[in-house]
Amino acid sequence: MTTVRPETANDHAAIREVNALAFGREVEARLVENLRRLPDFIPELSLVAAETGRVVGHILFSPMTIETKDGAVPALALAVLAVRPEFQNQGIGSALVREGLERCRSLGHRIVVVVGHPEYYPRFGFSPARARNLEAPFPVPDEAFLVLGLVPGALDNVAGVVRYPPPFSEA
């Protein structure tokens, strides 16, 4: 049975391994570690999936902003979502996303942005961000740049450029 819970300091090495294995490189593992060092890091939004006590998946939501003509609107970046390869396609990633979005909502967050698989994230309510008048600060295909309003009206009159925290450009 899969348990989803906030990370602890004891999980850091396992989270690094999950990300490195899932992506086949260290970039995402380093990104997670660098995001964890930011002063606005939200520990409750770095979740692990555990199977019989072993960390097999990880999801992280990080504070970001959307720069609009009226100022900055707070949002969250969903990055990264990773599941150990031998545990993929078993619903663990979906469990992490669902639990993560619920925790985001319960903490009062209103908007989540993700750059990810266009076939995967819409099942959780994500839709194309450019269709909502949002722009990415880097080249990304329209279908992979997605946004979700966590509460009704969260995206009303929000148009502008998504601004990721510095570790994203360092990754």
C-alpha positions in Angstrom: 0.0 0.0 0.0 1.3 3.4 -0.9 1.5 6.1 1.7 1.8 9.8 0.7 3.3 12.1 3.3 5.5 15.2 3.6 9.2 14.6 3.2 11.5 14.5 6.3 15.2 15.2 6.4 15.8 11.4 6.5 14.2 11.2 3.0 16.6 13.5 1.2 18.9 10.8 -0.1 16.0 8.7 -1.2 14.4 11.6 -3.0 17.6 12.4 -4.8 17.8 8.8 -5.9 14.2 8.7 -7.1 14.6 11.8 -9.2 17.9 10.7 -10.7 16.5 7.3 -11.6 13.2 8.6 -12.9 14.9 11.2 -15.2 18.1 9.3 -15.9 20.2 12.3 -14.9 21.0 14.5 -11.9 19.5 17.8 -13.1 16.1 17.3 -11.4 17.7 15.9 -8.2 19.9 19.1 -8.0 16.9 21.3 -8.7 15.0 19.8 -5.8 17.9 20.3 -3.4 18.4 23.9 -4.5 14.7 24.6 -4.1 14.7 23.1 -0.7 17.4 25.8 0.3 15.2 28.7 -0.6 13.7 30.8 2.3 10.2 30.4 1.0 10.4 26.6 0.6 7.2 24.9 1.9 8.1 21.6 3.5 4.4 20.5 3.6 4.4 20.6 -0.3 7.4 18.3 -0.8 5.7 14.9 -0.6 6.9 11.4 -0.9 5.2 8.2 -1.8 6.4 5.2 0.3 5.8 1.5 -0.3 6.5 -0.5 2.9 8.6 2.4 4.2 10.7 2.8 1.0 10.5 6.1 -0.8 9.4 5.3 -4.4 8.0 8.7 -5.5 8.3 12.4 -4.9 6.5 15.6 -5.9 7.4 19.2 -5.1 5.4 22.4 -5.3 7.4 25.6 -5.1 6.4 29.3 -4.7 6.6 31.4 -7.9 4.8 34.4 -9.3 2.9 35.5 -12.3 4.0 39.0 -13.3 0.9 40.9 -14.4 0.3 44.5 -15.4 -1.1 45.0 -11.9 1.7 43.3 -10.0 2.8 39.9 -9.0 0.2 37.2 -8.4 1.4 34.3 -6.2 1.4 30.8 -7.7 3.1 27.4 -7.3 5.3 25.5 -9.7 4.7 21.7 -9.8 8.2 20.5 -10.4 9.3 17.9 -10.1 7.2 14.7 -10.1 9.2 11.5 -10.1 8.5 7.8 -9.5 11.2 5.1 -9.4 11.1 3.4 -12.8 10.1 0.0 -11.4 7.1 1.6 -9.7 5.8 3.7 -12.7 2.4 3.1 -14.2 1.0 1.9 -10.9 -0.9 5.1 -9.9 1.8 6.4 -7.6 2.4 9.6 -9.6 -1.4 10.2 -9.7 -1.7 9.7 -6.0 1.1 12.2 -5.4 -0.5 14.8 -7.7 -4.0 14.4 -6.2 -2.7 14.6 -2.6 -0.3 17.5 -3.5 -3.1 19.5 -5.1 -5.3 18.9 -2.1 -2.6 20.1 0.3 -1.9 23.2 -1.9 -5.6 24.0 -1.8 -5.8 23.4 2.0 -2.9 25.8 2.6 -4.7 28.5 0.7 -2.8 28.4 -2.6 -4.8 29.4 -5.7 -2.8 28.6 -8.9 -0.4 25.8 -9.9 1.7 25.9 -13.1 3.4 22.9 -14.6 5.5 22.2 -17.7 4.8 18.6 -18.4 3.2 15.8 -20.4 0.0 17.2 -22.1 -1.6 13.7 -22.0 -1.0 13.4 -18.2 -1.8 16.6 -16.4 -5.2 17.5 -17.9 -6.8 14.5 -15.9 -6.1 16.6 -12.8 -7.8 19.7 -14.2 -4.8 21.4 -15.8 -5.4 23.2 -19.1 -3.1 25.1 -21.6 -1.7 28.2 -19.8 -1.3 30.3 -23.0 -5.0 29.9 -23.6 -5.4 31.7 -20.2 -3.0 34.5 -21.3 0.0 33.2 -19.4 3.5 33.1 -20.9 6.5 31.0 -20.0 9.8 32.8 -19.5 11.5 30.2 -21.7 10.6 28.3 -24.9 8.1 25.6 -24.2 5.4 24.0 -26.5 1.9 25.3 -25.9 0.6 21.8 -25.1 3.2 21.2 -22.3 2.7 24.6 -20.5 -0.3 24.0 -18.3 -2.1 25.8 -15.4 -4.7 24.9 -12.8 -6.8 27.2 -10.7 -7.3 25.5 -7.3 -10.4 27.6 -6.5 -13.1 29.0 -8.7 -12.1 32.3 -10.3 -8.4 32.0 -9.3 -7.3 32.7 -12.9 -9.8 35.4 -13.6 -8.0 38.5 -14.9 -4.6 36.9 -14.4 -2.5 37.5 -17.5 1.3 37.8 -17.7 4.6 36.0 -17.5 5.3 33.1 -15.1 8.4 33.8 -13.0 10.1 30.7 -11.6 12.5 30.9 -8.6 16.2 31.2 -9.5 17.1 27.4 -9.1 15.0 26.7 -12.2 17.3 28.7 -14.4 20.4 27.2 -12.7 19.2 23.6 -13.3 
